[in-house]
Each structure stands twice: as C-alpha cells, then as structure tokens.
C-alpha cells in the first residue's frame, strides 16, 4: 500500500477518535458541574492542561472558564486539536483517499464535520450535553460503517492502529486528570464528591455499566484504574487497545505475533508484554501518575515508529501533538 494512502487512513481514524475523546473530556466536566461541586471554577483548567497546550490557551483566552475552555477545545479553528479542527482534518484525509475507502465512510465523516460546523455557526442550537452526545454517536457510527463497508485489508488495519492508539492515549489522560488533578483536596478522598467524580470518569469512557457488570459494585479507585488500564476485554482499556494495535501491525507485516525483528515490532511488543504481566499493585506501588505518564510516552514512541516504518515522511498530521 502506498505510504500516502496508509498515512491518510491512519490519521483519518485518529482524528475521528480524537474528536470523540475531546467530547468525552468535556462531557465528564459537565456532569460534574450538574452536581454543584465545590471549586467548580477550578474544574476546567485541568482539561486544557492535559492537552499540553495550556500556554496557548492562556495567551488566547486568559481565564479558564467553562465558556472559554469549551470554545477552545470544541470550535476554535485556529487550534489544531479542537473537535472542529480534528473533523476538518479527518474530512481532508478522507477526501484524499476516496478511491480507497467506501462511499459510506466518506458520507459519514462529511456529515459528522458538517454537524459540528453547523453547531458552531448557530452557537449551541442544542443543549451542550446533547451536542457532545451526538459527537460521540457520530464517531461510533463512523467506526461501525468502516468495519461494515471497508475490506479488512492493510488500509483497514492502518485505520485500526490509528483509532486504538488514540483511544489508549486518551484513556490514560482522562484517568490521570482525575487521579492527579481534578480532586480539589485530599480531604475529599472517599467522600461523596470522590465517588461522583469516579462515576463520572467511568461514564466518560462508556465504562460505568461494564465496570458494574464485571463485579465492580463499589466505586473503588484501585479497581477502576485496573479496569481502565489492564482489562483484557473492555474495548477502551489501554491493554485491550495495545493488543489490538499489535494484531493489526502483524497483519500488515505478514508476521506472527511474537516476531520482534523490526523496531516497531520490538517497541510495540515490549509495551504489550509489559501490560500483560503488569498488576495494579505494581502500578499503585510505583505511582499511578508516573505509570500513566510512562504509558503515554511509550504510546507516542509507538506512533513515531509507525510513521518512520510505513509513512516514510512526516506529514502535517503527524506534526500535531497527540
């Protein structure tokens, strides 16, 4: 497959997934505010902080109010990682490979972009919670359309790699936000506020029901972290996503899982193996925040190795921070 085509399909899926996950980040804060939490004004800056673009936000908007943060992360066309910018880039990548992807995929990503752009032009024609719900559903619809209408060949596997890497990274980030920043004070640990935040976090990852059905009747922070990081079956857990990325990589390369003959195979294989043998006790003992930081760094290294191995050039898409 041409590197240009592989690059476009990979980034098409990363951008759609990124738009969905930004909507999840914002939606969890909206749910928290519904419960009239103390220090509500301090709940928005951490969302920008996790993007790595807090200085840029402060330069353009100043104070991290709800309106400013939502505008920056959702509709700011000069910010490359806003929902609207991500979908614009996704649509351009889809346009460049229309001869490869299905017509249904193109129609869905185009309709997705137009829906968000119309919401921007009409300035919240619907309730914010309904809007972000629509963003998430549109992303799910795109993924379903792709799986149902595109041949599961190399191109499809590049799309899977992009989607899963992006999802794993954002699961790590949203868990880190809760554990490391969002809790206003240690005095709230174990309180009703703490439980509300953990519940909101699970819902933001569409994990609340599955966590409960796996026996998580109590909102135990350690059990929640274990579920989102190490669960081998939940589709938004970091371990599940990394495992799927490795499977798609070996499908593309035509090599069996466990073959570590190239840099990308070694980089990804070691990450997947570590997640297979890691326990939540190991993570907590060495520090949840430190482990999440390390996982994000290693997933970025995997993304970089994929670019060097298959795309053979640094596209404008790859220059944008994840």
Buried (B, 14 or more C-beta within 10 A) or exposed (E): BEBBBBBBBBBBBBBBBBBBBBBBBBBBBBBBBEEEBEEBEEBBBBBBBBBEBBEBBBEBBEEBEBEBBBBBBBBBEEBBBBBBBBBBBBBBBBBBBEEBBBEBBBEBBBEBBEBBBEBBEEEEEEEBEEBBBBBBEBBEBBBEBBEEEBEEEBBBBBBBBBBBBBBBBBBBBBBBBBBBBBBBEEEBEEEEBBBBBBBBBBBBBBBBEBBEEBEBEEBEBEBBBBBBBBBEEBEBBBBBBBBBBBBBBBBBBEBEBEEBEBEBBEBBBEBBBBBEEBEBEEBBEEEBEEBBBBBBEBBBBBBBBBBBBBBEEEBEBBEBEB
